[in-house]
Amino acid sequence: MCPHPTHPGPFACSEEVRKIFVSSCEADLRAILSAWRAQNKNELLTRLHALKGALIVFGEGQAAALCERLEEDLRGHAVAACEGALRQLDRAMRRLIDSYR
């Protein structure tokens, strides 16, 4: 985990690593939103899983849990039925990304 005021933790990383994390999260979020608009469940599941992994590595358990719940919901429902959870993830990720800047 990076030494960040809102994200203190046992692992130290450079500003460069934080920038890579932010860039990666932004790219994942764009891909998730694109898959959502296309109603592409498989791509959405793939991207959510990748984002969840990055969030776990950085110790962002709450955001990772949102990804996991959304993955579970999507496995049982159509993309359109998960719109509320997708919007919640979008808001949470935007706040998280801003906190790492």
Secondary structure, 3 states (H helix, E strand, C coil): CCCCCCCCCCCCCCHHHHHHHHHHHHHHHHHHHHHHHHCCHHHHHHHHHHHHHHHHHCCCHHHHHHHHHHHHHHHHCCHHHHHHHHHHHHHHHHHHHHHHC
